[in-house]
Amino acid sequence: MTEVTVEIIKQTTKTALQAHGAADWISEHVADAVATAESVGNRICGLYYLESYCLQLQSGRVNGTAEPIVTSAKAGAVHVDAKMGFAQSAFARGLPVAVEAAQKLGVASLAVGHAHTCTSLGYFTEHIARAGLIGLGLTNASPIVAPPGGKTRVIGTNPIAFSVPDGKGGIAMQFDQSTTTVALGKITMAKAAGERIPECWAIDSKGNPTTDPEAALAGSLVSMGGYKGWGFGLMASFWRPE
């Protein structure tokens, strides 16, 4: 039996992305993110997304050959237009510019726009920490979360990630979490497996708690900690580092 190593996962992902139209350098960055997620057991941000990536490359929803444009309208504010391509490759283009700005000024922001889903936000803040800087990441997403007591989707899962360097090129501390009780992928995985979900994860379209993943996907996710998690989700929605 052949052992499935992280390197095999990375190379298989890269090959699949290229076969569906992604440029070599772009597929390298996306494959690295997939392999990194799998290496720490983060299945919903790993190979689970590969089929979706390939289908969206094929349909044209994501541009697999996009050349990101990096600009700095003012000192310390770096912006990357991903041109409807992958977030990972856009981030890779902007990171060196942002790191240089932060080292010179003490702090800098790196905003990536017009990008396809970033999946694991901690992947990006980890790179910042490995460069010797503290990384704080926030991102918004398509509406899937109703406010406490409501039933209409208003904000996304809007994750927050934070990474701290250890001074030796590694990571001293990191967290990466959605502002919902659970990530959306956990519910889609439960649906695919024919499993029920905990009642605290989501509500149905009428605003009632549900253990049916299909009803949850037609309804809304629940914020972690009720109104407190909702507040963090709102913060991520309105974050404008420029």
C-alpha atoms as one frame of an Amber mdcrd trajectory, in Angstrom:
protein
   0.000   0.000   0.000   1.367   3.417  -0.996   1.534   5.984   1.775  -0.306
   9.194   0.910   2.161  11.868   1.909   1.655  15.628   2.019   3.893  15.917
  -1.050   1.721  13.450  -2.980  -1.367  15.459  -2.031   0.318  18.630  -3.213
   1.471  17.202  -6.531  -1.884  15.507  -7.226  -3.722  18.766  -6.500  -1.360
  20.746  -8.713  -1.776  18.288 -11.589  -5.568  18.391 -11.310  -5.673  22.195
 -11.257  -3.394  22.462 -14.282  -5.515  19.915 -16.159  -8.490  22.221 -15.660
  -6.774  25.372 -16.825  -4.719  26.793 -13.955  -1.300  28.266 -14.699   1.682
  26.432 -13.217   2.668  29.114 -10.678  -0.935  29.595  -9.593  -1.593  25.875
  -9.132   1.595  25.680  -7.042   0.250  28.136  -4.473  -3.241  26.643  -4.346
  -1.854  23.112  -4.061   0.400  24.209  -1.207  -2.640  25.552   0.667  -4.573
  22.308   0.101  -1.636  20.168   1.253  -1.033  22.370   4.290  -4.680  22.012
   5.348  -4.529  18.223   4.976  -1.274  18.072   6.953  -3.021  19.446  10.057
  -6.262  17.514   9.615  -8.259  20.455   8.283 -10.242  18.336   5.822 -12.822
  20.920   4.803 -10.076  23.242   3.536  -8.059  20.458   1.922  -8.854  17.912
  -0.789 -12.547  18.366  -0.056 -12.406  21.572  -2.105 -10.383  20.225  -5.035
 -13.357  19.059  -7.096 -15.016  22.454  -6.627 -11.840  24.252  -7.680 -11.597
  22.166 -10.839 -15.268  22.599 -11.757 -15.071  26.356 -11.253 -11.918  26.580
 -13.349 -13.722  24.642 -16.041 -16.826  26.844 -15.906 -14.818  30.066 -15.881
 -16.097  31.200 -12.500 -12.490  31.392 -11.343  -9.719  32.613 -13.648  -6.847
  30.146 -13.459  -4.424  32.336 -15.378  -5.165  35.703 -13.748  -2.171  37.960
 -13.110  -2.821  39.813  -9.819  -2.157  43.548  -9.713  -0.395  44.887  -6.606
  -0.733  48.565  -5.701  -0.010  50.810  -2.715  -2.182  53.922  -2.693  -0.367
  55.105   0.428   2.468  53.918   2.651   1.619  50.732   4.505  -1.595  50.032
   2.585  -1.052  47.267   0.040  -3.892  46.167  -2.221  -4.023  43.191  -4.568
  -6.619  42.881  -7.314  -6.873  39.115  -7.845  -8.676  39.635 -11.173 -11.224
  36.942 -10.247  -8.465  34.396  -9.684  -7.398  32.365  -6.657  -6.775  34.134
  -3.347  -3.630  32.135  -2.638  -1.720  33.311  -5.711  -2.887  36.907  -5.247
  -1.707  36.847  -1.636   1.662  35.438  -2.708   2.173  38.414  -5.016   1.258
  40.974  -2.378   2.950  39.457   0.676   6.556  40.555  -0.048   5.391  44.143
  -0.591   3.365  44.132   2.642   6.181  42.554   4.662   8.630  45.168   3.436
   6.164  47.937   4.328   5.564  46.522   7.809   9.271  46.147   8.491   9.821
  49.761   7.459   6.784  51.357   9.102   6.007  49.005  11.980   2.581  48.023
  10.641   0.959  47.435   7.255  -2.276  46.140   5.759  -2.647  43.718   2.864
  -6.073  43.649   1.240  -6.943  41.111  -1.457 -10.037  41.786  -3.563 -11.865
  40.091  -6.450 -10.573  36.697  -5.301 -12.014  33.197  -5.215 -12.619  31.653
  -1.766  -9.545  31.558   0.450 -10.720  28.458   2.414  -8.246  28.365   5.344
  -7.612  31.968   6.421  -4.914  30.813   8.826  -2.824  29.709   5.853  -2.267
  33.373   5.047  -1.599  34.662   8.558   0.820  31.763   9.053   2.911  33.050
   6.136   2.949  36.494   7.729   4.155  35.030  11.029   6.854  32.987   9.309
   8.137  36.278   7.936   8.607  37.395  11.557   5.459  39.517  11.859   2.195
  39.172  13.769  -0.595  38.385  11.313  -4.258  39.255  11.830  -6.627  38.187
   9.068 -10.314  38.821   8.447 -12.451  38.070   5.423 -16.105  38.309   4.509
 -18.114  35.734   2.589 -21.472  35.237   0.891 -24.454  35.668   3.268 -25.255
  32.443   5.113 -25.782  33.641   8.706 -28.952  35.122  10.193 -28.761  37.495
  13.181 -29.672  36.087  16.613 -33.455  35.679  16.697 -33.736  36.179  12.934
 -34.133  33.871   9.946 -32.797  35.918   7.022 -29.196  35.518   5.870 -27.259
  38.747   6.357 -23.536  38.032   6.760 -21.124  35.244   5.863 -19.158  32.874
   8.080 -16.555  35.703   8.097 -13.556  33.939   9.649 -10.828  35.533  11.736
  -7.257  34.222  11.991  -4.287  35.271  14.099  -0.680  34.047  13.965   2.319
  34.932  16.133   5.956  34.227  15.152   8.312  32.314  17.445  11.363  34.348
  16.456  12.921  31.335  14.737  10.973  31.305  11.485   8.132  29.269  12.949
   4.774  29.794  14.665   4.409  30.357  18.408   0.615  30.546  18.398  -2.185
  30.510  15.858  -5.952  30.295  15.673  -8.214  30.229  12.660 -11.980  30.102
  13.050 -15.215  31.124  11.427 -17.484  33.437  13.430 -20.211  30.800  13.212
 -20.565  27.827  15.527 -19.282  25.619  12.725 -17.890  26.106   9.222 -20.298
  25.644   6.313 -18.204  22.755   4.997 -19.007  20.678   8.087 -22.677  20.819
   7.147 -22.143  19.990   3.473 -19.976  17.058   4.551 -22.715  15.830   6.889
 -25.246  16.064   4.063 -22.992  14.076   1.717 -22.499  11.409   4.400 -26.229
  11.215   5.211 -25.602  12.264   8.812 -27.522  14.527  11.191 -25.931  17.646
  12.653 -26.018  19.005  16.230 -29.041  21.224  16.882 -26.840  24.187  17.800
 -25.218  24.480  14.356 -27.990  25.954  12.235 -31.614  26.997  11.809 -34.063
  26.147   9.044 -35.716  28.666   6.720 -38.351  29.421   9.384 -35.754  30.222
  12.040 -36.112  26.983  13.995 -33.115  24.911  15.191 -32.542  21.872  12.979
 -30.499  18.681  12.891 -31.179  18.149   9.172 -28.178  19.341   7.102 -30.361
  19.895   4.038 -32.735  22.130   6.026 -29.704  23.916   7.468 -28.334  24.658
   3.999 -31.713  26.088   3.029 -31.751  28.109   6.231 -28.875  29.816   8.047
 -25.860  29.051  10.186 -25.724  30.175  13.817 -23.135  32.631  15.147 -20.744
  31.326  17.800 -21.696  32.659  21.215 -24.914  34.205  19.926 -24.830  37.983
  19.640 -21.125  38.075  20.578 -20.129  35.977  17.581 -22.523  37.983  15.433
 -20.616  41.112  16.439 -17.316  39.611  15.306 -18.953  38.598  12.041 -20.139
  42.159  11.480 -16.648  43.451  12.228 -15.202  41.180   9.526 -17.894  42.316
   7.081 -17.018  45.977   7.431 -13.244  45.666   7.732 -11.631  48.037   5.244
  -7.845  48.204   5.854  -7.255  50.731   3.057
